């Protein structure tokens, strides 16, 4: 049980840190992305909203292959993994997204 509590605390800490980074810094590179990437991200968001997680993941992975330093797909992947109750994968995605946001503003 102690390990579950530690995992939950770590996950909550990572979520709070990521959300703070998003609020303070925002994703400033969005305007620099090609239209097809913005379209793919929009489609991935729609699939996420309709619980079509596999299709959302497919589109997000496509974005990550083309723009591995873009934080937003990792954030959405984190949300998907959180919905699937995979806190480790979610935390990893949120951590990476937060790190990428930090790099943008150095």
HELIX and SHEET records of a PDB file:
HELIX    1   1 UNK A    2  UNK A   25  1                                  24    
HELIX    2   2 UNK A   30  UNK A   32  5                                   3    
HELIX    3   3 UNK A   35  UNK A   49  1                                  15    
HELIX    4   4 UNK A   53  UNK A   66  1                                  14    
HELIX    5   5 UNK A   71  UNK A   83  1                                  13    
HELIX    6   6 UNK A   87  UNK A  104  1                                  18    
END                                                                             
